[in-house]
């Protein structure tokens, strides 16, 4: 007989259409919500002792890509010896420690135990081990938010402040977390936090496709590199990028969109001191190739006002796979 499910939830992933890097310095970014996301299921594991977690992360094919055994002792999570050296397991342990600390802080701040405490993860952990299964709906290399969706799921499971949890374990802007929590596309400002949800429209007569180049960029490393660049150059670019994000959100024509994407890349090339994707890979493409998030990996956008020629060009790149934007991103039909 299957054990009852103690908690289950699903949240969506995202892409960043504009504002990459500079969103960290206050630029307005345009983030789009994905049709794909990540889910979590928590069950009792009576065969395991209290204060233990058996964690399995499944990829989009239902195959485990990460497995970890954890135990909580003296308010600290630790990994079993056979899983302690795996970097992904280390990051999971750090996330669980952060969420435990937040949950403990929240409980201590209450003058008396609440009814909800009786249904908390800590309450169940004190009685039995737990089995946790997460399931991705997209390839990890796509950069749709495997980390940010997990943070959102952990925060909902433990009923803690998701933004505080994110700040404890990530160095990004947080737009990805906000999309996971709200399930909506948005214009996003980091400080002060400002969110304007919106419906994204595909320009008539356009071709917008997301392309998988088969590589993955490590966002945290890119953030660290970006923070070492000239602060003055970064700051001067912020209002220009913000205007582009706002213009892209207003539903431009395809030609206007192509011009905005070109201007966006030219500004970022000056800030980063490196060529954009279109410069390095887009020779002969009738439109624009645009990085989505950190440059150098993950999915990218192919936008064109000449769909037939653009598809022919993409088809000649046999190591790339492309998908209509609306297959992966929630698009408004109105």
C-alpha positions as CSV (number, residue, x, y, z in Angstrom):
1,X,0.0,0.0,0.0
2,X,1.4,3.4,-1.0
3,X,2.2,5.9,1.7
4,X,0.0,9.0,1.7
5,X,1.4,12.1,0.0
6,X,2.2,14.7,2.7
7,X,2.9,17.5,0.3
8,X,2.9,18.0,-3.5
9,X,3.3,21.2,-5.6
10,X,4.3,22.3,-9.1
11,X,5.7,25.6,-10.2
12,X,6.7,26.9,-13.7
13,X,10.1,27.8,-15.1
14,X,11.1,30.9,-17.0
15,X,13.2,32.6,-19.7
16,X,14.8,36.1,-19.5
17,X,14.0,37.9,-22.8
18,X,15.8,41.1,-21.8
19,X,17.8,42.7,-19.0
20,X,20.3,39.9,-18.5
21,X,23.2,40.9,-16.2
22,X,22.0,44.5,-15.8
23,X,19.0,43.4,-13.9
24,X,21.4,43.0,-11.0
25,X,22.2,46.7,-11.1
26,X,18.5,47.8,-11.2
27,X,17.6,47.5,-14.9
28,X,14.1,46.5,-15.7
29,X,14.0,42.9,-17.1
30,X,11.4,41.1,-19.1
31,X,10.9,37.5,-17.9
32,X,8.5,35.1,-19.6
33,X,6.8,32.2,-17.8
34,X,7.4,28.7,-19.2
35,X,4.8,26.0,-19.9
36,X,7.3,23.6,-18.3
37,X,8.3,23.5,-14.6
38,X,9.2,21.3,-11.7
39,X,7.1,19.4,-9.2
40,X,7.7,17.9,-5.8
41,X,6.1,15.0,-3.9
42,X,6.8,14.2,-0.2
43,X,5.8,10.9,1.3
44,X,6.3,9.2,4.7
45,X,9.0,6.5,4.6
46,X,8.3,4.2,7.6
47,X,11.2,2.0,6.8
48,X,13.6,4.9,7.6
49,X,14.3,6.4,11.0
50,X,13.0,9.8,12.1
51,X,14.9,12.9,11.0
52,X,16.1,11.3,7.7
53,X,15.3,12.3,4.1
54,X,15.7,10.1,1.0
55,X,15.8,12.5,-2.0
56,X,15.5,11.6,-5.7
57,X,15.5,14.1,-8.5
58,X,14.0,12.9,-11.8
59,X,14.8,14.3,-15.2
60,X,12.1,14.9,-17.8
61,X,12.3,11.2,-18.9
62,X,11.6,10.1,-15.3
63,X,15.2,8.9,-14.8
64,X,17.1,9.9,-11.6
65,X,19.8,12.5,-12.1
66,X,20.5,13.1,-8.4
67,X,20.0,10.9,-5.4
68,X,20.9,11.8,-1.8
69,X,20.4,10.5,1.7
70,X,20.3,13.1,4.4
71,X,20.0,13.2,8.2
72,X,19.2,16.0,10.6
73,X,21.2,16.0,13.9
74,X,21.6,18.9,16.3
75,X,19.7,21.3,13.9
76,X,22.2,20.5,11.1
77,X,21.6,18.5,7.9
78,X,24.4,16.2,6.7
79,X,24.8,13.8,3.8
80,X,25.5,10.1,4.0
81,X,29.1,9.2,3.1
82,X,28.2,7.8,-0.3
83,X,26.5,11.0,-1.5
84,X,28.5,13.6,0.3
85,X,31.0,14.3,-2.5
86,X,28.5,15.1,-5.2
87,X,28.3,18.9,-5.8
88,X,24.6,18.8,-6.5
89,X,24.0,17.0,-3.2
90,X,26.0,19.6,-1.4
91,X,23.9,22.4,-2.9
92,X,20.7,20.5,-1.9
93,X,22.0,20.1,1.7
94,X,22.8,23.9,1.8
95,X,19.3,24.7,0.6
96,X,17.7,22.3,3.2
97,X,19.8,23.9,6.0
98,X,18.7,27.4,5.0
99,X,15.0,26.4,4.9
100,X,15.4,24.6,8.3
101,X,17.0,27.7,9.8
102,X,14.1,29.9,8.4
103,X,11.5,27.5,9.7
104,X,13.1,27.3,13.1
105,X,13.3,31.1,13.3
106,X,9.7,31.4,12.3
107,X,8.5,28.9,15.0
108,X,10.6,30.5,17.7
109,X,9.1,33.9,16.9
110,X,5.6,32.7,17.7
111,X,4.4,33.1,21.3
112,X,2.7,29.7,21.3
113,X,2.8,26.6,19.0
114,X,0.3,26.9,16.1
115,X,-2.0,24.3,14.8
116,X,-0.1,24.3,11.5
117,X,3.0,23.3,13.4
118,X,1.4,19.9,13.9
119,X,1.4,19.4,10.1
120,X,4.8,20.9,9.4
121,X,7.7,18.9,7.8
122,X,9.5,19.0,11.2
123,X,6.5,17.4,12.8
124,X,6.5,14.5,10.4
125,X,10.3,14.2,10.4
126,X,10.2,13.6,14.2
127,X,8.0,10.6,13.6
128,X,9.4,8.9,10.5
129,X,11.8,9.3,7.6
130,X,10.5,11.2,4.5
131,X,10.9,10.3,0.9
132,X,11.1,13.3,-1.5
133,X,10.8,13.1,-5.3
134,X,11.3,16.1,-7.6
135,X,10.4,15.9,-11.3
136,X,11.7,18.2,-14.0
137,X,9.7,18.8,-17.1
138,X,12.6,20.2,-19.2
139,X,16.2,19.3,-19.8
140,X,18.5,20.8,-17.2
141,X,20.8,22.4,-19.8
142,X,17.9,24.6,-21.1
143,X,18.3,27.0,-18.2
144,X,14.5,27.3,-17.5
145,X,15.1,27.4,-13.7
146,X,15.8,24.1,-12.1
147,X,17.3,25.9,-9.1
148,X,14.8,28.7,-8.8
149,X,11.8,26.3,-9.1
150,X,13.3,24.1,-6.4
151,X,13.7,27.1,-4.1
152,X,10.1,28.0,-4.6
153,X,9.0,24.4,-3.9
154,X,11.1,24.2,-0.8
155,X,9.7,27.5,0.5
156,X,6.1,26.4,-0.1
157,X,6.7,23.0,1.5
158,X,8.2,24.4,4.7
159,X,6.0,27.6,4.6
160,X,8.9,30.0,4.8
161,X,9.7,33.3,3.1
162,X,10.8,32.3,-0.5
163,X,12.6,35.6,-1.1
164,X,14.7,35.2,2.1
165,X,15.5,31.6,1.2
166,X,16.6,32.6,-2.3
167,X,18.9,35.3,-1.0
168,X,20.5,32.8,1.3
169,X,21.4,30.3,-1.4
170,X,21.5,32.2,-4.7
171,X,23.3,35.3,-6.1
172,X,20.9,36.1,-8.9
173,X,18.3,38.9,-9.2
174,X,15.3,36.8,-8.1
175,X,13.1,37.4,-11.2
176,X,13.1,33.6,-11.8
177,X,11.8,33.0,-8.3
178,X,9.0,35.6,-8.7
179,X,7.9,33.9,-12.0
180,X,7.9,30.5,-10.2
181,X,5.8,31.9,-7.4
182,X,3.3,33.9,-9.5
183,X,3.1,31.8,-12.6
184,X,3.1,34.9,-14.8
185,X,5.3,36.8,-17.2
186,X,6.5,40.1,-15.9
187,X,8.5,43.3,-16.0
188,X,10.8,43.0,-13.0
189,X,12.9,45.4,-11.0
190,X,15.1,44.1,-8.2
191,X,15.6,47.2,-5.9
192,X,13.2,48.4,-5.0
193,X,11.3,45.3,-5.8
194,X,8.7,46.2,-8.5
195,X,6.7,43.6,-10.5
196,X,4.3,44.2,-13.3
197,X,2.7,41.1,-14.6
198,X,1.7,40.9,-18.2
199,X,0.6,38.8,-21.2
200,X,3.2,38.3,-23.9
201,X,2.2,38.4,-27.5
202,X,4.0,37.1,-30.6
203,X,4.2,39.8,-33.3
204,X,2.0,38.9,-36.4
205,X,4.0,37.6,-39.4
206,X,7.0,36.7,-37.2
207,X,9.0,33.6,-36.5
208,X,10.0,33.3,-32.8
209,X,11.8,30.0,-31.9
210,X,13.8,28.8,-29.0
211,X,17.0,27.1,-30.0
212,X,18.8,24.4,-28.0
213,X,22.6,24.6,-28.8
214,X,23.3,21.6,-26.6
215,X,25.3,23.5,-24.0
216,X,24.7,24.8,-20.5
217,X,25.9,28.1,-18.9
218,X,26.6,28.2,-15.1
219,X,24.7,31.4,-14.1
220,X,26.3,31.8,-10.7
221,X,29.8,32.0,-12.3
222,X,28.6,34.5,-14.9
223,X,27.1,36.7,-12.1
224,X,30.4,36.7,-10.3
225,X,32.3,37.6,-13.4
226,X,29.8,40.4,-14.2
227,X,30.2,42.0,-10.8
228,X,33.9,42.5,-11.5
229,X,33.2,44.7,-14.5
230,X,33.2,48.5,-14.5
231,X,30.5,49.8,-12.2
232,X,30.2,53.1,-14.1
233,X,29.7,51.3,-17.5
234,X,27.1,49.0,-16.0
235,X,25.2,51.9,-14.3
236,X,25.2,54.0,-17.4
237,X,23.6,51.1,-19.4
238,X,20.8,50.5,-16.9
239,X,18.2,53.1,-18.1
240,X,18.8,52.2,-21.8
241,X,18.1,48.5,-21.1
242,X,15.1,49.3,-19.0
243,X,13.5,51.2,-21.9
244,X,14.1,48.3,-24.2
245,X,12.5,45.9,-21.8
246,X,9.5,48.1,-21.4
247,X,9.2,48.5,-25.2
248,X,9.4,44.7,-25.8
249,X,6.5,44.3,-23.2
250,X,4.2,46.6,-25.1
251,X,3.7,44.3,-28.1
252,X,6.0,45.7,-30.8
253,X,5.8,44.7,-34.5
254,X,8.4,42.1,-35.5
255,X,10.6,44.8,-37.2
256,X,10.4,46.9,-34.0
257,X,11.3,43.8,-32.0
258,X,14.3,43.0,-34.2
259,X,15.6,46.6,-33.8
260,X,15.1,46.4,-30.0
261,X,16.9,43.1,-29.7
262,X,19.8,44.5,-31.8
263,X,20.1,47.6,-29.7
264,X,20.0,45.4,-26.5
265,X,22.8,43.3,-27.7
266,X,25.0,46.3,-28.7
267,X,24.6,47.8,-25.3
268,X,25.5,44.5,-23.6
269,X,28.5,44.0,-25.9
270,X,29.9,47.4,-24.6
271,X,29.3,46.4,-21.0
272,X,30.6,42.9,-21.1
273,X,33.4,43.5,-23.5
274,X,32.5,40.4,-25.6
275,X,30.6,39.7,-28.8
276,X,26.9,38.8,-28.5
277,X,25.5,35.5,-29.9
278,X,24.3,37.1,-33.1
279,X,27.8,38.4,-33.8
280,X,29.5,35.0,-33.3
281,X,26.8,32.7,-34.7
282,X,24.3,34.6,-36.7
283,X,26.1,35.2,-40.0
284,X,23.5,35.1,-42.7
285,X,20.5,34.7,-40.4
286,X,17.5,36.9,-41.6
287,X,16.7,38.3,-38.2
288,X,18.3,38.2,-34.7
289,X,19.8,35.5,-32.5
290,X,19.4,36.6,-28.8
291,X,20.8,35.0,-25.7
292,X,18.3,34.4,-22.9
293,X,20.1,35.0,-19.6
294,X,23.8,34.4,-19.2
295,X,25.7,34.6,-22.5
296,X,27.4,31.5,-23.8
297,X,24.9,28.7,-23.2
298,X,21.3,27.6,-22.5
299,X,18.4,28.2,-24.9
300,X,18.5,31.2,-27.2
301,X,15.9,33.1,-29.2
302,X,15.8,33.1,-33.0
303,X,13.5,36.0,-34.2
304,X,12.8,36.8,-37.8
305,X,10.4,38.6,-40.1
306,X,11.1,36.0,-42.8
307,X,9.9,32.7,-41.4
308,X,10.7,30.5,-44.4
309,X,14.3,31.7,-44.9
310,X,14.9,31.7,-41.1
311,X,13.7,28.0,-40.8
312,X,15.9,27.0,-43.7
313,X,18.9,28.7,-42.0
314,X,18.2,27.0,-38.7
315,X,17.7,23.6,-40.4
316,X,21.2,23.8,-41.8
317,X,22.6,23.8,-38.2
318,X,22.3,20.1,-37.6
319,X,23.6,20.3,-34.0
320,X,20.9,22.7,-33.0
321,X,17.3,21.9,-32.1
322,X,14.6,24.5,-32.2
323,X,11.0,24.8,-31.0
324,X,8.2,27.4,-31.6
325,X,8.2,29.9,-28.7
326,X,4.6,29.1,-27.9
327,X,5.5,25.4,-27.3
328,X,7.7,26.3,-24.3
329,X,6.4,29.8,-23.2
330,X,2.9,30.8,-22.2
331,X,1.7,33.1,-25.0
332,X,-1.4,35.3,-25.0
333,X,-3.8,34.5,-27.9
334,X,-5.6,37.8,-27.6
